[in-house]
C-alpha cells in the first residue's frame, strides 16, 4: 500500500496506519544524519485481530537500494526482544518513543485492514507535511491522554495477608512486585503491601535483597530475559498507576509471578506529557530448575 500526506487531508487520529506514517515523517531528520534518505518504507505484520505485532522500517537514498533502519516487536520472542532495535548505525530516540506510543496504545486507533501484511511508503516530506504530521501526532497523544481508562485499582482487593500494610502511595524505580497469592517462605521475612487486584509491592527491599533473602531460605528468584516497556500518556499518580498495571498485566499473561520496575520517568513529547515505564519479569519458586509456570502463577 502506498499512501501520502497531502496538505488538504484532514487530521484523523483513528487510523493506526496513518499514525505510523506520521511517525516516519517526524523521524525523518534522524534518518538524514546517516544518509540522504529520499524514501521510507514501513512494513507491518498484524495478528488475527488486526493488532500490529511486528514492524520493519527501511530507508532508501538511491532508487532500488534499501537499508534496514529498525524493526519493532510488540512482544518478546525466543530470537528477539520487545521494542525497537535499530540497525546499520541508525538511531532515533524520537522515532522510538513514537513507535512505543503507537504499538502500546493500539486500542485507541482503528485496526489495520484485513490483510495481515501491509506496506506504507513515504517520500521526503515537505515542510507543510511535517507540520501536519506533528499536529496529527499531538492530537493522537492528547486523545489518548483524555480517553484511556484509569487503572483498575477500583476493583475489590483480596483480603490482606500477614506481613502487609496499606496500599503504597506510588511505585518508583527499583520497586519489586509479587503476584497476589504467591506463598513466600516465612523465614525470608519479605514484607509486601497490597497494590492492585492481583499484585503486591515489596515494602523495604530491592531486587537484590529479595534475591538474597529467597536464596538464603532455599528458594529461587529467576530473572526472565526480555525488557517490558509501556508509555502511558499524561502524568501524575493515576497515570503511573495505569502504566504500572498495564506492564504488570504483561507479566501475568506470561504466567510469571514477579517483576522489577526499572524505570518510572516523566517526559514530554510534542508538548504532551507521558510517563515511560520499563520492567523485567522474575519468577519465584522453590525448585532449583525453572519450571513452566502454571496458570495461577504460583
C-alpha positions in Angstrom: 0.0 0.0 0.0 1.3 3.5 -0.9 -0.1 6.4 1.0 0.8 10.2 1.0 0.3 13.0 3.4 -1.4 15.7 1.3 -1.7 19.1 2.8 -5.5 19.1 2.4 -6.1 15.7 4.1 -8.0 16.2 7.4 -6.4 15.1 10.6 -7.5 11.6 11.6 -6.2 10.1 14.8 -8.2 6.9 14.4 -6.2 5.0 11.8 -3.1 3.2 13.1 -1.6 3.2 9.6 -2.0 7.0 9.3 -0.3 7.5 12.7 2.6 5.2 11.6 3.1 7.4 8.5 3.3 10.4 10.8 5.9 8.7 12.9 8.0 8.0 9.9 7.7 11.7 8.8 8.6 13.0 12.2 11.6 10.7 12.4 12.9 11.8 9.1 15.6 14.2 10.3 17.2 11.5 12.4 17.4 9.3 9.3 19.1 12.0 7.4 22.1 12.0 9.8 23.4 8.8 8.3 22.2 9.0 4.7 20.3 11.4 2.5 17.0 9.4 2.6 14.6 10.0 -0.2 12.0 7.5 0.7 11.0 5.5 3.8 9.2 2.2 3.7 7.4 0.7 6.7 6.3 -3.0 6.5 3.9 -4.3 9.2 2.6 -7.7 10.3 -0.7 -7.9 12.1 -2.3 -10.7 14.1 -5.6 -12.3 13.7 -7.5 -9.5 15.4 -5.8 -6.8 13.5 -3.3 -5.9 16.2 0.2 -5.0 14.9 2.8 -7.4 16.1 5.9 -6.6 14.1 7.2 -3.5 12.1 10.2 -3.0 9.9 11.3 0.4 8.8 13.5 0.8 5.7 15.3 3.8 4.3 16.3 4.5 0.7 18.8 7.0 -0.5 19.1 5.6 -4.1 16.3 4.1 -6.2 16.2 0.3 -5.7 18.5 0.3 -2.6 17.0 -0.1 0.8 18.7 -0.1 4.2 17.0 -1.6 7.3 16.6 1.1 9.9 14.9 -0.8 12.7 12.5 -3.5 13.5 9.9 -3.4 16.3 8.3 -6.3 18.0 5.3 -5.9 20.3 6.3 -8.9 22.4 9.5 -10.6 23.3 10.2 -13.9 21.5 12.9 -16.5 21.5 15.1 -14.7 19.0 14.1 -11.0 19.6 13.2 -8.6 22.4 10.2 -6.4 22.6 10.5 -2.8 21.4 12.7 -1.1 18.7 16.0 -2.5 17.6 18.0 -0.1 15.3 20.3 -1.5 12.6 23.2 -0.2 10.5 24.2 2.7 12.7 20.7 4.3 12.6 19.2 5.6 15.9 16.4 7.9 16.8 15.0 8.4 20.3 12.1 10.4 18.8 11.1 7.6 16.4 11.5 5.0 19.2 9.2 7.0 21.5 6.5 7.4 18.8 6.6 3.7 17.9 6.3 2.8 21.6 3.3 5.0 21.9 1.6 3.7 18.8 2.3 0.0 19.4 1.3 0.1 23.1 -1.9 2.1 22.6 -3.4 0.4 19.6 -6.7 0.1 21.4 -7.0 3.9 20.8 -6.8 3.5 17.0 -8.7 1.8 14.2 -7.1 -1.6 13.4 -5.4 -2.3 10.2 -7.2 -3.7 7.2 -8.0 -7.5 7.0 -4.7 -8.4 5.3 -2.1 -9.5 7.8 0.7 -7.8 5.9 0.9 -4.2 4.8 3.4 -1.7 3.3 3.5 2.1 3.8 5.7 4.2 1.7 6.5 7.9 2.4 8.5 10.2 0.2 10.7 13.0 1.5 8.3 15.3 3.3 7.7 19.0 2.5 7.6 21.5 5.5 3.8 21.6 5.4 3.6 17.8 5.6 5.9 17.8 8.6 3.6 20.3 10.3 0.6 18.2 9.5 2.3 15.1 10.9 3.2 16.9 14.1 -0.4 18.1 14.5 -1.7 14.7 13.9 0.6 13.0 16.4 -0.1 15.7 19.0 -3.8 15.2 18.6 -3.4 11.4 19.0 -1.4 11.8 22.1 -3.9 14.3 23.5 -6.8 12.0 22.7 -5.2 9.0 24.4 -4.5 11.2 27.5 -8.1 12.1 27.7 -9.8 8.8 26.8 -7.7 5.9 28.0 -9.3 4.3 31.1 -7.9 4.9 34.6 -6.1 1.9 36.2 -8.3 -0.9 37.6 -7.4 0.0 41.2 -11.1 0.3 41.9 -11.6 -3.5 41.7 -12.2 -5.2 45.0 -9.0 -6.1 46.8 -8.4 -9.5 48.1 -8.2 -10.0 51.9 -4.8 -8.8 53.2 -2.2 -11.4 54.2 0.1 -11.3 57.2 3.2 -9.0 56.9 1.3 -6.5 54.7 0.2 -2.9 55.3 -1.8 -0.3 53.3 -1.6 0.4 49.6 1.7 2.3 48.7 1.2 5.9 47.5 3.3 5.4 44.4 5.6 3.0 42.7 9.2 4.2 42.0 12.1 2.9 40.0 13.5 -0.2 41.7 10.2 -1.4 43.1 9.7 -5.2 43.2 6.2 -6.6 42.6 4.9 -10.1 43.5 1.7 -11.7 42.4 -1.1 -12.0 44.9 -1.3 -15.4 46.4 2.3 -16.4 45.9 3.5 -18.4 49.0 6.8 -17.0 50.3 9.0 -18.7 52.9 8.3 -17.2 56.3 12.0 -17.2 57.2 12.7 -14.8 54.3 10.9 -12.0 56.1 9.7 -10.3 52.9 7.1 -7.7 53.7 4.6 -6.8 51.0 1.9 -4.1 50.5 -1.3 -4.5 48.6 -1.0 -2.6 45.3 -3.8 -3.6 43.0 -6.1 -6.6 42.2 -3.6 -9.4 41.7 -0.3 -7.8 42.7 1.6 -6.7 45.8 4.7 -4.5 46.2 7.7 -5.4 48.3 7.9 -2.9 51.1 11.5 -2.4 52.1 13.7 -4.5 49.8 15.0 -4.0 46.3 15.5 -6.8 43.7 19.0 -7.8 45.1 17.7 -8.0 48.7 14.7 -10.1 47.6 17.0 -12.5 45.7 19.4 -12.8 48.7 16.6 -13.5 51.2 14.9 -16.1 48.9 18.2 -17.9 48.2 19.1 -17.9 51.9 15.7 -19.6 52.5 16.5 -22.2 49.8 14.2 -20.6 47.2 14.9 -19.3 43.7 14.3 -15.8 42.2 14.7 -16.4 38.4 15.4 -13.5 36.1 13.5 -13.7 32.8 15.1 -12.1 29.8 13.2 -9.5 27.7 12.5 -6.0 28.9 8.9 -4.8 29.1 8.1 -1.2 28.3 5.0 0.9 28.5 4.3 4.5 27.6 1.3 6.0 29.5 0.0 9.4 28.2 -0.4 12.0 30.9 1.4 12.3 34.3 0.7 12.1 38.0 -0.2 9.3 40.3 -3.2 8.0 38.3 -1.0 7.9 35.1 1.7 6.0 36.8 -0.8 3.5 38.3 -2.4 3.0 34.9 1.0 2.3 33.3 2.2 0.0 36.2 -1.0 -2.0 35.9 -0.5 -2.3 32.1 3.0 -3.6 32.5 2.0 -6.0 35.3 -0.7 -7.4 33.0 2.0 -8.4 30.6 3.8 -10.3 33.3 0.6 -12.0 34.2 0.0 -13.1 30.6 3.3 -14.9 30.7 2.3 -16.6 33.9 5.2 -15.2 35.9 4.9 -14.1 39.5 7.5 -11.4 40.0 8.6 -8.1 38.4 11.1 -5.4 38.9 10.2 -1.8 37.8 13.5 -0.5 36.4 12.2 2.9 35.2 9.5 5.4 36.0 10.2 8.6 34.1 8.1 11.6 33.2 8.7 13.5 30.0 7.0 15.5 27.2 6.6 14.8 23.5 5.1 17.4 21.1 4.0 19.2 24.3 2.0 16.2 25.6 3.2 14.7 28.9 3.7 11.0 29.3 5.3 8.5 31.7 7.7 5.9 30.5 7.8 2.6 32.5 10.3 -0.2 32.0 10.4 -3.5 33.8 11.8 -7.1 33.8 9.9 -10.2 34.8 11.1 -12.7 37.5 9.7 -16.0 38.8 9.7 -17.2 42.4 9.7 -20.9 43.1 11.4 -23.4 45.5 12.7 -25.8 42.8 16.3 -25.1 41.6 15.3 -25.6 37.9 12.9 -23.1 36.3 9.7 -24.9 35.6 6.9 -23.8 33.2 4.7 -21.6 35.5 1.1 -22.8 36.0 -1.9 -20.7 35.1 -2.3 -19.3 38.6 1.3 -18.1 38.6 2.3 -19.9 41.8 
